[in-house]
Amino acid sequence: MKSIVFYSLFNIATIFSVVISTAFAENPLRFIETTGRAVIENDEMIDSARRRALEDALYLAALHGGAKINGFSSVNTDTSIQENLVVQPASQLLDYTIISEEKTDTHFIIKVRSAVGQLKEKACESKGLKSLSVYKPLISIDPSAPFWVSSLADELANNILASFNASKDVNLTDNSFVALDQNELVTTNDDFDYISLTSGRERTRYGDYASVSSISIAESKKLVGFTSYDSLIITFNTEIYEGSTYSFSFSKSKSIEALFSSRGPWRTINLLLKPNKDNIIGPIAIAARAHGKEVLDNLVCKKLNSIITLNNGKIEVPLGKRHGVTMSALAATKGEQTPFNILMVENVLENKSILVPLNKNLEFNKLNGKSIQFLGNM
């Protein structure tokens, strides 16, 4: 009977744990308030009681994020069977702050607010706003290609740009009339440069991205039986660079083949197989727009990273609304006493955000110069 009761309780606890863990998985980071208590054995053990109360509160917070429950049986010396339960937190305690402390005649009580969850890399779940500067495309055309291919290349470049411009997740700056020269932009000091002082240079700002698309069009000939087929091999490649430093971020490529003529010994068949120019250009233009969408899908899913600076006693990062930062957004940086320091956006401007840490006792100067990552729209 005792075993039946134990296994019933174990099954209920396991189901409860699964429900909690499943619900928690939908919210990878949560804030939990818990209270820990410890008995004060004597006046000399107050510090020990305070530490045990804090440990109790933090353990309860971790359990709120889900629990792993294991059971096992042990045989005593009198051959009786003893059932055991082991309960372990399934989530990670990331950061915490003490809300209040209270000492009674018999107990020490501490209330804490904790951030619990799992900060793991996941697929893009919520797309964030990005700012993108599009520079002049690089076009390469096979000299043996038909004369109309030159205008086709320009049209394809415009289709990629139109795809970028249609996205609501991107602030677009059209610099397609300027060729991107990363080395020149990085090494040039605008304060002493003639071009910068007169006409100005088109630069990509910190936190933004720069895009350069390449379109390559080559001719391909194939002989199948007595018929030869002439095709165009169009390759799209777009490279994305991070603003201000112009360091490489990622690239996307796409190639398609389009038949534009065929020749054989049978004139009637040649006429039937002769493609219409509009039928050739249409699918290629669709492919160009699809390529642009693939680039943007990858771009808007990129994590927001920055460096913390202290300004008049406030924690700031040079990222703001134009970069997709929103009020109350969460960010994390590596901690010392805890695995992470969790911060929240208190004020957001166009190109700057001010954050406050969860732990109010954290020394701000220890955060200066640290790398920080925003956790998405939570």
N, C-alpha and C positions, 0 to 999 in steps of 0.2 A: 504493500500500500504506500509506504514511504517513497519507494522508487517511482511509482506512478505519479504521485504528487510532484516529485522533483522534476520528472520529465515533462509534465504538463507546464510547470512554471518555466522550465528551460525553453520549451517551444514558444510560449507566449513572449518571453523575453527576447528570443531570437527574432520573432516576427516584428516585435516592437522596434528592435534594433534596425532591421531591414527597412522598415517604414521611415524611421528617422534618417538613416543613411541615404535613402532614395530622395527624400525631400531635401536633404542637405546638398546632394549632388547638383540639384537645380540651382542652388545658391552657393557658389564656391567660396564666398567670404561673408561672414555674418558677425554682428556685434551682439555679445551676450553679457547680461548682468547677472552675477551670482554672488552668493554670500557664503563665506566660510567661517566655521566656529572651531575653537579649540579650548579645552579645559585648562584653567590656570591652576597648576598644582601647588605652587607657592610663589611668593613675591619675587624670588630669585630666578624664576623660570618664565618671566613675562615675555622676554625676547623670544624664547623658544615657543611659547604659546602663539605669539604673533606670527612667527614663521609658519607654524603648522596651520593656523587659520588661513593664511595666504595660500598655502599649498592646497588646502581643501577647496577654497574658492576657485582656484585655477583648474583643479582636477574636474570640478563640476562643470566649469565652462567648456572644457575639452569634451566632456561626455555629451554636452548639448549638441555637438556637431556629429553625433553618431557614436555607436559603441560596438566593439567586437566582443562577443560573448562566447567563451569556450567552456565546455564541461568535461570533467573526467572523474573516474572512480578510483578509489584507493582502498586497499584491504588492510584492516587493522590487525593487530597481533591476535585478537580473539576471533579472527576470520570474518568479522562483520564488515560490510561494505559501506564506505562513506562516500557520498556524492559531493562534488565540489564545482563551484562556478568561478570563472576568472573573467572579470569585466575590464576591458581596456578601451581607451578612447580611440575612435577611428579617424579623428581629425587632428590637425596640428594647431597648437596654440601659437599664434603669430606675434601678438603684441597685447599689452594690457596696461591699464592705469587704475590706481586705487581711488575709489570714489569716497569712501568713508571708513573710519576705524572707530571701534567702540570697545571699552573695557568695563566689564561688570565685575561683581564680586567673585564670580566663578568662571567666567568665559572671556575670551578675546574674540571679537567679531570684526571681520573685514569684508567690505563689499567692493567688488572690482567690476570693471567693464573690459571685456576681452574681445579681441578679433580672432576668430577661429575659422579654419578652412584649409584648403589645399591650393597653394599658388603654383599651378602646373601649366605648362604650355598646352593650349588647346587650339582646335580649329577655330576659324573666325566665327564667332557667335553674334557679335554686334559690331557693325561697321562704323568706323569713326571718320569724321571730316578730315580731309587732307588738302593742303595747298600745293598746286603743281604749276611749274613754269615749263612751257613747251618751247623747245628751241628748234632751229632749222633742221629739217630732215636731211639725211644723207641718202642720195639716190644714185644707184649704179645700174646702167642699162647696157645690155649686150648690143654691140654695133650691128650685128646681123638681124636684130629684131625689127619688126615692121615699123614704119615711120610714126604710126599713131601711138606707139607705146610711150613716147615721151610725155604726151599729154595725159596718158593713163596714169603714169607715175605721180604726177601732180594731183590728179583726182584722188588717188589712193591715199596720199598724204593728207588731203583735206578730209577724207572719210575718217581717218584715225583721229584727227583733231576734232571732228564733229562728234565722234563717239565720246571723247574726253569731255567735251563741252556739254553734252547731254546729261552727264551724271550729276545728281544732286548732292553727291558725297564729296565733290571736289570744287575747291576754289581755283579757277583756272586763270593763268596769266599767259597771254599769247605772245611769245617771243620768237615765233616761227620765222621771222625775218632776220634773226641773228644766229650765227653759228656758235655753238658752245665750245669754248676753249678753256678747259678746266685749269690748266697750268697757268695761263695768263691771268685768270681771275684770282687764283690763289696767291700768286706772287706779286700782283700789282697793288700798290698803295694808292688809293683814290685821292688822298690828300696831296699827292705830288705827281699825279698822272695827268697828262695834257688832255687825253680823250675823256677821262672821268670828269675833269673840271670844265670841259667845254660842252660836249654832247652827252656825256654820261655813259656808263656801262650798265647793261642789263644784268643784274645779279639776282641770285636766288637766296632768299633770306634764311636765317637759322630756323630750323623746324619745318621748312618747306622742302619740296623735292623738285629736281630738274629732270626733264625727259628729252631724250634724243631718239628718234625713230630712224631706222634704216630700211630702205626698200630696194631690193635687188631683183632685177628682171633679166632672166637668161633664156635663150632659145634652146629647145631640145628637139632632136629629130629621131624618129623611130621608123623602122621598116618592118612591116608585118605582111608577110606574103609578097604580093606584088604592089602593095599600097604603102606609101610613106606618109607619116603623120608629123606635122610641125606643131609643137606646143610651146607655151610660155611657162617657165618655172618662176613663180613669184614668191619671194621670201621676205617676210616682215620680221624685223627684230627691233625691239624697243628696250633701251637701257635707262634705268632710273638711278639718279645720283642724289645724295643727301645735300641739302642746302648749306651754303657758306663754305664747307670744306670740299664739296663736290666728290666725296668718296663714293665708290660704287655701292649701290644697295642691292639691286637685282635686275634681271633681264627676262624678257619673254620673247619667244620666237614662234613663227608659224609659216609653213610653206604649203603652196597649192600649185596644181598643174592645170593649165587651161589650153585646150585644143583650139587652134585658130585656122588651120588649113590641112587638107589631105589631097594626095595625088595618086592616081592609079591608072591602069590601062582602060578602065571603063568610065566614059564620060558621064553617063547617067548617074552612076553611083557617086562620082565625084561631086556632082551637083546636089545630090541628096545629103551628102555628108558635109557640105560646105557650111561652116558655122556662120551665124549672123553676129556682127560685131557687138550689137547690144546684148545678145545672149552671152557673149564672152565677158563683157565688162561688168554686167550685173552681178554674177556670182563672186567675182573678184572683189568688187566693192563691198559686198556683204561680208566677205572674209576679212577685209581690212577693218570694218567696224567691229567684228567679233574679236579680232586681235586687240583692238583698243579696249574693249570691255574686259578681256582677260587681264590686261595690264592693270586696269583700275581695280578689278576685284582683288588682285594681290596687294595693290598699294593701300587701299582703305582698310585692309586687315592688319597692317603693320602696327606693332606696339609703339606707343609714345614713350620715348626715353629722353631724359635731359639731365642737367647737372644743377644741383642746388646751390644757391648763393644766399648770403644773409645781407639784408639791406634794411638799415634802421631797426634792427632787432626782429625782422620778419623773414620768414622762409619764402623764397621766391624761386620760380623757374621761368625761363624766357619762352614759354609756350602759353598761348591763350586761345581765344575763341576761334581764330583763323586756323588753328591746328586741331580743333575738335575737343578742347578741354571745356568741361561744363561745371557748373556749380555743384558742389558736394561730391564731385568725382573723387575716387580713391586712388592713392598711389602708395608704393612701397619702396623702401630702401633697406639695405642690410643693416641689422641691428647688432648691438653689442651684448646687452643683457637678455634680449629676446631674439628669435631668429630674424625678425623683420621689425622695422619701424613703419607703422601704418599712418598715413597722413591723409587729410581731407582738404579739398579746395574750398577755401573760405571766401575768396574773391577772384574773379576772372576778368581780365581786360582783353583787348584785342591781341596783344603779343606778350602778355605776362599773366602769371597766376600767383596768388598768395595762398600758402597752405598752412594748416595747423596740424600738429601731431596728436594722435590718440592719447599718448602718455604726456600729460601736461608737465610732468617733472623732468622731461627730457631736456638735456642741455643743447640748445640750438647750435652752438658753435661746433658741436661734434658732427653736425650734418653738413656743414659748409664744404662744398666741393665733392660731395657724394653723388654717385649716380642714382637716379630715381626712375621708376617705371610706373606709368599709369595703368590701372587695372581694368579699364573699360568703363562702360556706362552701367554703373551699379547703383 
